[in-house]
Amino acid sequence: MQYPITVSTPSRICLFGEHQDYLGLEVIALAIDLRFTARISPREDKKVVIRIRDEKLGALNVTNDQGLYEQYVVDMEKPIVYENKRDYMKSCVNLLMKRGILGERGFDVVMDSTIPIGKGMCSSTTMIMALLRALIEGAGSDFAKDLGALSELGFDAEVAEFGEPGGKMDHYTSALGGMVHLDFSDGCRANRLPLTPPGRFILFDSLRDKDTIRVLREAKEPVVSALDELKDKGIRSIRDFYADPARLELAQGLDEFRRKKLMASCDNYAILREALWMLYARPFDPVRFGQLISAHHANLRDGLGISTPEIEQILQTAMANGAYGGKVNGSGGGGCCYVYCATEDAEKILRAVEAQGYPGHILKGDKGNCV
């Protein structure tokens, strides 16, 4: 085995299904050419020493020209004790030790990224997925050949280990790459889609950080509570409303706060199903596809309350300059958004939004987690 071993994993945009994966529904996502990279070499002791790009370099398009890193050390000869609710370096090492993959020797790991931090671009997930893959490859294990198992391990290290409220969309999209349809009704069934929409997606950074855990909790818990209350009326899932829209009348018995969030989630599921059909149909209609993206965003903004004035300004500017549609990306409450447009309009839209002070990046689809 030749060292250092370099692995990388992509970020993603969620086209449809934001705040739906943890409800056991579906997601359409696209892996993109913003990536987290990890280079790993062995050590003589049993420490995992991780040098990771300084989080102060967290905005879109900021490069690490000065080589600024933060350092973390996990000693595998001592009990691993989590010191905070997002102690991901330790959780990755801990879970791999429990599976017998780590423990014989230590490693030096250097991690860099082109992914904005704290902006809804799954920087935490991609960091975890890159670190896990690097440690697995460094240890000479073939565990990562099963990308589904790697996705589940990433979810455990980030979410389950700390009792947090997130879903599995980011882990599976980062592992698999390309454009994927993920169905979470029973575990996760992943299908690669036959068509990546023509045109361009442009990512914009609103320059506002967000509280991912708070946003997830405030979006998830009211909908879960509403569904629980409707169980005695035969409702088990938002899919029940999609199958029989007349049953939406049952939501009228809920308080306005939960009803509003439930109805937004129901409408977004219907939007996803139409978009999924479009990705298999010919000819493809990019204008309608963009309209569906914007309709999805309207529900996230008005129903779940996760947009911001900055994101609205970005989207309005892009639409005024020819974008087909756009939406917040990730859990919301700040962070990034993206727009979908014709190829010939991409540069004009990019310049118009950047003139407002918001950095942008024209995206390309990309491969998944790899060596």
Disulfide bonds with the S-S distance in Angstrom:
none
